[in-house]
Amino acid sequence: MNAFSISSLKPSSHIHFIGIGGISMSGLAQIMLKKGFAVSGSDRSKSNITDKLEKLGAKIFYEHNEKNITGADVIVYTAAVHSDNPEFAAAQKSGAILLSRAEFLGAIMQLYKNALGVSGTHGKTTTTGMIAYALLASHFDPTVSIGGELDIIGGNIKTGSSEYFITEACEYTNSFLEFFPTVAVITNIDEDHLDFFSGIDEIIESFRKFALLTKDKGFVVACGNDENVIKALDGTGLNIKFYGIGDEYEYSARNIDFESGYPVFEVWHNNEFLLKLHLRVPGEHNILNALATICVCDNWGADLSLVKSGIESFRGACRRFEKKGELNGALVIDDYAHHPTEIQATLKAAKPFVKNRLWCVFQPHTYSRTKKLWNEFCMSFDLVDELIITHIYAAREKFDGVTSPERLAEDIKKRGVKVRFVEKFADIENLLKAELKEGDTLITMGAGDVVNIADNILKH
């Protein structure tokens, strides 16, 4: 746990972010700009995010050079930055304070009396977004840092004026163990990031340590339907508030129905009826996300009639079952799902909207995830009528010489799924424009740049 404190900085301090254009790093930079600090940063190329930062007063360099850190008192870097980065190498010699993104975010959390970290293998962004909508509707004016974009805050960050702070808490490289939450949400625990974790037992232990960060100062909001969450919290002695589908949980969803594909259900606190919700995001998984939201807001004393209004106005974060438009009368949806559990949940949620065929263009994300969850990926697309697998988005990795999307497509085909491998996006776009028909539903899916396909085919 780092001992750095933002309150120890002088008002004139200069903070430099290596990789400032990232969704999380840009949010931290915005918070520091709003607090009056001098902010600079570097990234590989311009984007809407960097343009916004420059308008707010940040100085941004579009190359990595050791001269960029000149005059910086604090230097923050992302997990994607390695020792051969010239700015990182220079920072180690400079005498400036050098912090990871997680360490710096943890320091920001310490500035707030009520700091919420939303964790879980799946659903972090959606649950964080839903909580943000609910608290904003309840006039709590929280500061929000989210790993996606929300219409209601015009991006991925909002700097509020209250004592409430909400952020996603990612387990990768145990980064969330640098945080200082007073409230920890755990939506679920699943096998992922197996390039870092040895397996599910180590992942469960990581979440256990995260939950323990709330000891003697707050509480844990946890999904009782998830066996791994139960294992992580067993014997901790923490103040735990379980939610789930089933009467046995403190916060439960009962009398569940679906109207036009969207969940409608009652929310109960023990044996007390609280409210009825009509969600505007599909899928059973969003019932659980809504329960987590109710639990947090209720225990923070929010007016539940206002919370209900906020939740029911939430239509998802960017790239989370995002309806992009129509092509040839076919509905085009984009989704961030890149893990087998997420894929299955998204496809199940899509089924009520499909009038004809369900199409999916899937871009695997990282060689390590694809290789280690190979069998699970093969079993994830049974609901799809037309599946296209494209090249693997490598992210931080290099080709391992073994894991190929062509072979993944072949193994999926053995399950009776109609699938083809198409490497180039341009070829996929031409295929879709020619073959999509009225009543079809298309989902472009993955954590890489597969969203460009949906954007390109809808330009015309």
ZALUM-935793 format. One line per field, with one value per residue (C-alpha): residue in one letter; x, y, z. Coordinates in pm, 1 decimal. Each point is the difference from the previous one (the first is absolute). Last residue first. Layout:
% residues N
vomar	(a:...)
east	(X:...)
north	(Y:...)
up	(Z:...)
***
This chain:
% residues 460
vomar	(h:k:l:i:n:d:a:i:n:v:v:d:g:a:g:m:t:i:l:t:d:g:e:k:l:e:a:k:l:l:n:e:i:d:a:f:k:e:v:f:r:v:k:v:g:r:k:k:i:d:e:a:l:r:e:p:s:t:v:g:d:f:k:e:r:a:a:y:i:h:t:i:i:l:e:d:v:l:d:f:s:m:c:f:e:n:w:l:k:k:t:r:s:y:t:h:p:q:f:v:c:w:l:r:n:k:v:f:p:k:a:a:k:l:t:a:q:i:e:t:p:h:h:a:y:d:d:i:v:l:a:g:n:l:e:g:k:k:e:f:r:r:c:a:g:r:f:s:e:i:g:s:k:v:l:s:l:d:a:g:w:n:d:c:v:c:i:t:a:l:a:n:l:i:n:h:e:g:p:v:r:l:h:l:k:l:l:f:e:n:n:h:w:v:e:f:v:p:y:g:s:e:f:d:i:n:r:a:s:y:e:y:e:d:g:i:g:y:f:k:i:n:l:g:t:g:d:l:a:k:i:v:n:e:d:n:g:c:a:v:v:f:g:k:d:k:t:l:l:a:f:k:r:f:s:e:i:i:e:d:i:g:s:f:f:d:l:h:d:e:d:i:n:t:i:v:a:v:t:p:f:f:e:l:f:s:n:t:y:e:c:a:e:t:i:f:y:e:s:s:g:t:k:i:n:g:g:i:i:d:l:e:g:g:i:s:v:t:p:d:f:h:s:a:l:l:a:y:a:i:m:g:t:t:t:t:k:g:h:t:g:s:v:g:l:a:n:k:y:l:q:m:i:a:g:l:f:e:a:r:s:l:l:i:a:g:s:k:q:a:a:a:f:e:p:n:d:s:h:v:a:a:t:y:v:i:v:d:a:g:t:i:n:k:e:n:h:e:y:f:i:k:a:g:l:k:e:l:k:d:t:i:n:s:k:s:r:d:s:g:s:v:a:f:g:k:k:l:m:i:q:a:l:g:s:m:s:i:g:g:i:g:i:f:h:i:h:s:s:p:k:l:s:s:i:s:f:a:n:m)
east	(-2352.8:189.8:-179.6:235.3:300.0:-119.3:-100.5:336.5:193.0:-143.8:235.4:284.1:75.8:-219.6:-226.2:-336.8:-173.5:-360.7:-229.8:-376.1:-194.2:-358.7:76.2:299.3:376.5:178.0:157.9:77.5:121.2:239.2:141.3:61.3:165.4:233.2:95.1:61.6:263.0:46.2:-320.2:-53.1:-336.1:-265.1:-331.7:-9.7:-34.0:226.2:286.5:-21.4:126.2:315.2:60.2:-58.5:253.9:244.4:-30.1:29.0:350.6:181.1:330.0:290.5:-51.0:-79.4:106.8:-189.2:-104.2:-310.9:9.7:-342.9:-49.1:-106.3:-364.4:-266.3:-331.6:-307.9:-338.1:-290.5:135.2:-150.6:274.8:271.2:163.4:102.2:319.3:92.6:-16.6:222.1:263.6:6.7:378.4:82.4:-236.8:94.8:373.6:-29.0:-166.0:-359.8:-197.0:-191.4:-354.2:-240.7:-341.9:-316.1:-337.4:-249.3:-367.2:-195.9:277.0:-67.5:-99.8:326.0:237.3:12.6:101.6:271.9:129.1:2.3:176.4:266.5:55.9:58.6:230.9:212.9:27.7:-331.9:40.7:-325.6:-116.7:-353.9:-124.1:-371.3:-63.4:-229.4:269.9:231.1:-139.4:141.8:264.6:-189.6:254.7:-6.2:284.5:224.6:-74.7:-174.2:-353.8:-349.8:-39.2:-322.9:-159.8:295.3:-21.1:-376.3:24.6:272.7:-227.5:-280.6:265.0:100.0:368.1:117.7:343.0:-123.2:-289.3:229.6:246.1:-270.3:-207.3:306.1:91.7:-359.9:17.9:314.2:-174.2:-298.3:256.9:133.5:-351.3:22.0:-100.0:62.4:-298.9:-107.1:-354.6:38.6:-256.2:71.1:93.3:-205.9:108.2:74.2:381.4:29.9:-209.5:31.9:-282.6:62.2:-19.8:285.6:20.3:-63.6:-324.1:-126.2:176.2:-116.3:152.1:-229.3:286.1:340.9:178.5:186.5:77.6:17.8:-202.8:-293.0:184.9:165.8:285.8:133.3:228.5:96.3:327.6:145.0:323.2:80.1:224.1:-103.9:-141.0:30.6:198.4:-191.1:-337.2:126.8:113.0:-345.3:-175.1:-373.5:72.7:132.3:190.5:-19.6:281.4:-0.6:179.9:279.8:98.3:103.7:-63.6:341.3:-101.6:-216.4:306.3:192.0:-285.8:-10.4:366.6:-59.0:-277.0:236.1:271.6:-246.4:-133.0:332.2:366.4:-84.5:198.2:-37.0:-316.7:-171.1:-333.7:-160.3:-318.4:-105.1:-330.7:-150.7:227.0:-77.4:240.3:-96.1:246.2:248.5:370.1:158.3:344.7:-150.6:-200.2:315.4:27.4:174.8:-354.1:-258.4:-171.6:-182.3:-242.7:-51.3:-248.4:79.7:-241.5:98.3:-171.7:108.7:2.3:266.9:-145.2:202.5:-47.1:-186.8:-287.7:-112.6:-354.3:109.1:232.7:333.9:200.9:246.8:-166.0:119.1:-286.8:7.3:-338.1:-267.6:-232.6:-309.8:-194.2:-16.0:378.2:22.9:-213.8:174.2:342.1:-111.1:-112.5:329.7:206.2:-215.5:43.5:375.0:64.3:-223.6:234.3:304.2:-120.5:80.5:-177.5:206.1:-198.6:158.8:-204.3:207.3:193.0:361.5:129.9:-150.3:243.5:296.7:-144.5:-28.2:368.6:101.9:-215.4:145.3:350.3:204.7:338.2:74.5:271.8:367.8:78.2:168.5:-310.8:-181.5:258.3:-67.5:-376.0:29.4:223.5:-231.9:236.0:-119.5:-352.1:-318.5:-317.1:-70.6:-51.7:234.9:-24.5:282.1:-5.8:213.9:37.2:245.5:120.5:-208.6:-36.4:378.0:23.6:-197.6:-314.8:-183.2:-318.5:71.1:-289.8:-19.1:-321.6:-216.7:-361.4:0.4:307.5:-182.1:-296.2:227.2:176.3:-329.5:-125.1:322.9:354.9:273.2:266.8:-50.2:165.0:-106.5:-2.5:-195.8:51.5:-221.1:-319.9:-233.5:-191.2:323.9:69.2:-343.3:44.0:335.4:-156.0:-266.6:256.9:185.0:-313.8:-103.0:354.4:122.0:236.7:238.0:283.3:-174.9:195.1:-98.4:137.8:-38.7:-108.0:-258.3:275.5:-40.6:-37.7:-379.9:56.9:135.5:252.6:28.1:-48.2:-149.1)
north	(516.3:62.3:-297.4:-258.4:191.9:49.5:-363.3:-117.5:252.3:-162.0:-292.6:215.3:-212.8:-100.6:-229.0:-31.3:135.9:-109.3:-22.4:-52.3:-107.9:116.2:152.8:-162.1:-1.3:-177.2:262.1:270.6:-267.5:-155.1:338.9:87.5:-336.1:49.5:347.5:-137.4:-241.2:-347.3:-181.3:-334.4:-164.7:-143.2:-182.7:-168.2:-377.8:-61.0:-98.2:351.0:141.6:-209.7:128.7:361.5:-37.4:-148.3:307.7:227.1:-134.2:-76.5:-175.6:231.1:204.0:318.5:299.0:147.5:338.9:33.2:-300.8:45.7:-341.8:-5.3:-51.1:-256.2:35.2:-175.6:-35.6:-162.2:66.5:-165.8:-266.9:266.0:-53.2:-367.0:53.5:293.5:-224.9:-258.6:262.1:174.8:-28.8:59.1:290.6:173.0:-35.2:106.7:329.8:105.6:-211.6:203.9:-125.7:98.6:-131.9:-42.3:-98.9:-81.9:102.0:194.7:26.1:245.4:-268.9:-188.5:286.2:-63.1:-362.3:120.1:246.6:-252.3:-261.6:247.2:127.9:-350.9:-82.6:314.8:280.5:183.2:369.2:18.0:165.3:-32.1:32.3:-63.3:-122.9:198.1:8.3:153.1:137.5:203.8:-17.5:-168.9:-29.8:-332.5:138.6:187.1:340.1:-42.0:-125.6:135.5:142.9:198.3:-282.2:-3.9:373.9:1.7:-294.5:180.3:303.3:-210.5:-171.5:325.1:-59.3:-95.5:-138.4:-347.7:37.5:124.9:-286.8:-269.1:149.5:3.8:-360.1:-97.0:183.2:-190.1:-326.3:82.6:101.4:-355.9:-120.7:176.5:326.3:365.8:231.5:-145.1:18.9:-14.9:-57.6:135.9:-79.1:-300.4:-104.2:-363.9:30.3:315.1:-71.7:121.0:-89.1:-80.9:110.1:-103.1:125.2:-208.9:173.5:-57.4:-265.3:-141.4:-55.4:-47.2:48.3:168.8:-9.2:220.6:-173.9:-332.3:-316.5:85.8:-76.7:202.7:168.2:253.2:-51.1:274.6:-79.4:168.8:-196.0:-299.8:-136.9:-361.6:-56.5:309.3:-148.0:-327.7:178.3:203.6:-324.1:-151.0:292.7:36.5:193.1:297.9:223.3:350.4:35.7:244.0:293.1:110.2:-286.7:-225.0:155.2:-107.6:-356.4:-13.3:56.3:-274.8:-242.5:108.0:-98.0:-330.5:-86.6:75.0:-219.2:-286.8:56.1:-49.1:98.0:369.7:228.8:-134.6:-160.2:337.8:-180.3:-282.7:125.0:200.6:188.8:340.9:90.9:350.1:148.9:290.3:207.2:-52.5:89.8:-137.6:-152.7:-350.0:92.7:-45.4:-370.4:-40.6:-2.2:26.7:311.2:240.8:229.2:334.2:192.4:293.8:163.9:287.9:255.8:256.3:-225.7:-57.9:-209.4:-236.8:-242.3:213.1:248.5:-59.6:-118.2:-152.1:-243.8:-112.6:-302.8:-97.6:225.2:268.7:181.2:282.3:1.7:274.2:-171.6:150.5:-332.1:-1.8:34.9:-288.8:-229.3:90.2:-55.2:-333.5:-113.5:108.4:-182.5:-309.8:18.2:59.6:-277.6:-260.5:-296.5:-116.5:197.0:326.3:329.6:212.2:254.8:280.7:179.2:248.4:108.8:119.7:-352.8:-106.5:230.1:-184.3:-331.9:141.5:91.2:-346.5:-161.2:216.5:-94.9:258.5:171.1:294.0:207.0:-65.7:-2.1:-338.1:-218.3:268.6:-22.8:-371.9:58.4:279.6:-205.1:-307.5:-298.4:-74.6:-72.0:207.2:-206.0:-7.8:376.0:272.3:297.0:251.1:245.1:313.3:55.5:269.0:-186.6:-314.0:51.8:20.3:-378.7:-43.0:-201.0:153.8:198.6:245.0:148.7:320.6:-5.7:311.5:-119.3:42.3:-224.1:-265.4:5.6:-41.3:-286.8:-185.9:64.2:-153.2:99.0:-262.8:-193.1:149.0:244.6:206.9:336.4:138.2:310.0:-39.3:199.5:-260.9:-13.5:-84.2:-278.0:-155.0:26.6:-178.9:-283.1:-38.1:3.2:-280.4:-215.0:23.3:3.3:318.8:90.9:-287.0:134.3:253.8:301.5:190.5:349.5:143.9:364.4:-73.4:-176.5:-373.5:-165.6:-15.9:-239.7:-256.0:-270.9:-286.8:-283.1:-336.0)
up	(-4529.9:320.9:155.8:-147.2:130.2:358.1:40.0:-134.8:208.1:314.5:-71.4:137.8:305.2:293.4:-203.0:-169.9:-306.5:46.3:-303.5:18.0:-307.8:-57.6:-339.5:-161.3:47.0:-287.4:-228.8:252.5:239.8:-252.9:-99.7:364.4:67.4:-297.6:123.8:349.1:-128.0:150.1:-88.3:171.8:-59.4:228.1:-23.0:341.2:0.8:297.3:-233.3:-148.4:330.2:-40.7:-352.1:101.7:280.7:-250.2:-221.4:304.9:64.0:323.8:-68.1:-86.1:317.0:-192.6:209.7:293.5:143.9:-218.6:-238.1:-157.0:-157.0:-365.7:-98.6:84.4:-185.3:135.6:-172.2:188.7:350.2:310.2:16.6:19.3:339.0:-12.4:-200.7:222.7:306.1:-167.1:-82.7:338.3:44.8:-366.9:-65.1:326.4:-73.8:-364.6:84.6:-80.0:-246.7:-261.6:-45.0:-276.8:99.7:-204.2:145.0:-277.5:-30.6:260.7:257.8:286.6:251.9:-76.0:83.2:376.2:-62.3:-238.3:259.5:284.9:-213.9:-110.3:353.3:135.7:-291.4:52.6:-257.5:33.3:-93.8:-197.2:-320.9:-135.4:-359.5:-67.8:-355.0:-234.2:-269.9:262.8:326.1:287.7:273.7:281.8:279.0:182.3:214.1:-244.7:159.7:331.7:35.4:-31.7:350.2:42.6:201.3:240.0:63.3:55.0:239.1:195.2:25.8:149.7:213.4:173.1:74.5:348.0:-89.5:88.1:-243.3:-276.0:28.0:19.9:-280.6:-228.5:81.4:-76.6:-334.0:-97.7:90.4:-221.8:-262.2:-9.2:-84.2:-334.1:-161.5:91.9:30.9:332.3:138.7:378.1:276.2:347.3:359.9:113.7:349.5:80.0:-25.1:-207.9:-309.1:-357.9:-238.2:-364.0:-363.3:-228.9:-362.4:-311.6:-98.8:354.8:206.8:333.3:342.6:299.4:246.3:3.5:334.5:245.3:330.7:-183.2:71.3:-226.2:-323.1:-274.3:179.3:246.8:296.9:241.9:171.1:310.9:13.9:219.9:-274.8:56.5:-347.3:-217.5:-288.8:10.6:-21.6:-296.8:-164.4:40.9:-173.0:72.8:321.9:-193.4:240.9:145.5:255.6:290.3:158.0:229.0:230.9:-289.9:-343.0:-135.5:87.6:-312.1:-217.6:179.3:-63.1:-363.4:-38.1:179.4:-246.2:-289.8:150.8:30.8:-353.4:-172.8:-16.1:-36.1:-231.9:-356.3:133.7:-2.6:38.8:195.7:167.0:304.9:9.6:79.7:292.2:130.6:254.8:227.6:204.9:-279.9:25.9:-316.5:-60.6:22.9:-309.7:-210.6:75.3:-338.6:-147.8:281.5:-133.8:230.5:-179.2:168.7:211.8:230.8:246.4:232.4:-224.1:-259.1:-303.5:-262.0:-277.8:-213.6:-287.1:-251.3:-13.1:357.7:-83.9:-329.9:173.3:-142.4:103.2:271.2:256.4:240.3:173.1:255.1:168.7:-11.4:254.1:-164.0:4.6:-380.7:3.2:245.3:-217.1:-326.3:158.6:147.1:-345.9:-153.6:262.2:-55.2:-377.6:22.1:252.2:-165.4:-19.0:197.5:299.5:173.4:65.8:241.5:201.0:200.7:265.5:202.1:-309.0:-37.6:59.8:-332.3:-182.3:154.3:-116.0:-351.3:15.5:115.3:-270.0:-276.5:112.5:187.2:-41.5:232.7:-165.2:73.6:-370.4:-40.8:2.5:-200.3:-278.9:-43.8:4.8:-254.3:-230.2:9.1:26.2:354.3:-120.2:-24.2:-56.2:374.5:-17.1:126.1:236.2:47.8:290.5:35.6:-374.1:-110.7:-307.7:-54.4:-375.7:-48.8:39.1:-321.8:-72.9:-293.6:-36.1:281.1:194.8:203.5:203.1:20.7:-15.1:-378.9:-11.1:199.2:-238.3:-302.3:178.6:47.1:-353.0:-120.3:-92.3:-22.9:187.0:343.4:235.1:295.0:168.4:293.2:216.4:307.2:53.2:150.6:-330.1:-179.1:251.7:-54.9:-375.7:15.0:201.0:-268.3:-278.2:175.3:14.1:-365.9:-132.7:-169.3:284.5:-73.4:215.5:224.8:131.7:315.9:72.1:349.7:37.1:271.2:200.3:44.9:343.0:-40.3:-288.9:245.4:-87.5:249.7:-250.2:101.1)
***
